[in-house]
Amino acid sequence: MSEYHDRCDCNTIRESVFNRVRAALPGEDNLYDLADLFKVFGDSTRVKILAPWASPRY
């Protein structure tokens, strides 16, 4: 069985693409805010409470 490695074996980096992606990343404050928002969906009871709000019938 092959061993799983948690890394990329690619050694080619397109610096222009890397720089564009890095520049497009949200700031640290926004990342923390987004992480806090998505924590809401980590509990099925909270999702059940929020689910009716997503329905156009209500």
Distance bins in CASP14 RR format, pairs under 12 A and 6 or more apart:
PFRMAT RR
TARGET T0000
AUTHOR 0000-0000-0000
RMODE 2
METHOD distances of the structure
MODEL  1
12 18 0 0 0 0 0 1 0 0 0 0 0
13 19 0 0 0 0 0 1 0 0 0 0 0
13 21 0 0 0 0 0 1 0 0 0 0 0
13 22 0 0 0 0 0 1 0 0 0 0 0
14 20 0 0 0 0 1 0 0 0 0 0 0
14 21 0 0 0 0 1 0 0 0 0 0 0
15 21 0 0 0 0 0 1 0 0 0 0 0
15 22 0 0 0 0 0 1 0 0 0 0 0
16 22 0 0 0 0 0 1 0 0 0 0 0
16 23 0 0 0 0 0 1 0 0 0 0 0
17 23 0 0 0 0 0 1 0 0 0 0 0
17 24 0 0 0 0 0 1 0 0 0 0 0
18 24 0 0 0 0 0 1 0 0 0 0 0
18 25 0 0 0 0 0 1 0 0 0 0 0
19 25 0 0 0 0 0 1 0 0 0 0 0
24 30 0 0 0 0 0 1 0 0 0 0 0
25 31 1 0 0 1 0 0 0 0 0 0 0
25 34 0 0 0 0 0 1 0 0 0 0 0
26 32 0 0 0 0 1 0 0 0 0 0 0
26 33 0 0 0 0 1 0 0 0 0 0 0
26 34 1 0 0 1 0 0 0 0 0 0 0
26 35 0 0 0 0 0 1 0 0 0 0 0
27 33 0 0 0 0 1 0 0 0 0 0 0
27 34 0 0 0 0 1 0 0 0 0 0 0
27 35 0 0 0 0 0 1 0 0 0 0 0
28 34 0 0 0 0 0 1 0 0 0 0 0
28 35 0 0 0 0 0 1 0 0 0 0 0
29 35 0 0 0 0 0 1 0 0 0 0 0
29 36 0 0 0 0 0 1 0 0 0 0 0
30 36 0 0 0 0 0 1 0 0 0 0 0
30 37 0 0 0 0 0 1 0 0 0 0 0
31 37 0 0 0 0 0 1 0 0 0 0 0
31 38 0 0 0 0 0 1 0 0 0 0 0
32 38 0 0 0 0 0 1 0 0 0 0 0
32 39 0 0 0 0 0 1 0 0 0 0 0
33 39 0 0 0 0 0 1 0 0 0 0 0
33 40 0 0 0 0 0 1 0 0 0 0 0
34 40 0 0 0 0 0 1 0 0 0 0 0
34 41 0 0 0 0 0 1 0 0 0 0 0
35 41 0 0 0 0 0 1 0 0 0 0 0
35 42 0 0 0 0 0 1 0 0 0 0 0
36 42 0 0 0 0 0 1 0 0 0 0 0
37 46 0 0 0 0 0 1 0 0 0 0 0
37 50 0 0 0 0 0 1 0 0 0 0 0
38 46 0 0 0 0 0 1 0 0 0 0 0
38 47 0 0 0 0 0 1 0 0 0 0 0
39 46 0 0 0 0 1 0 0 0 0 0 0
39 47 0 0 0 0 0 1 0 0 0 0 0
40 46 1 0 1 0 0 0 0 0 0 0 0
40 47 0 0 0 0 1 0 0 0 0 0 0
40 48 0 0 0 0 0 1 0 0 0 0 0
40 49 0 0 0 0 1 0 0 0 0 0 0
40 50 1 0 0 1 0 0 0 0 0 0 0
40 53 0 0 0 0 0 1 0 0 0 0 0
41 47 1 0 1 0 0 0 0 0 0 0 0
41 48 0 0 0 0 0 1 0 0 0 0 0
41 49 0 0 0 0 0 1 0 0 0 0 0
41 50 1 0 0 1 0 0 0 0 0 0 0
41 51 0 0 0 0 0 1 0 0 0 0 0
41 54 0 0 0 0 0 1 0 0 0 0 0
42 48 0 0 0 0 0 1 0 0 0 0 0
42 50 0 0 0 0 0 1 0 0 0 0 0
43 49 0 0 0 0 1 0 0 0 0 0 0
43 50 0 0 0 0 0 1 0 0 0 0 0
44 50 0 0 0 0 0 1 0 0 0 0 0
44 51 0 0 0 0 0 1 0 0 0 0 0
45 51 0 0 0 0 0 1 0 0 0 0 0
46 53 0 0 0 0 0 1 0 0 0 0 0
47 53 0 0 0 0 0 1 0 0 0 0 0
47 54 0 0 0 0 1 0 0 0 0 0 0
48 54 0 0 0 0 0 1 0 0 0 0 0
50 58 0 0 0 0 0 1 0 0 0 0 0
51 57 0 0 0 0 0 1 0 0 0 0 0
51 58 0 0 0 0 1 0 0 0 0 0 0
52 58 1 0 1 0 0 0 0 0 0 0 0
END
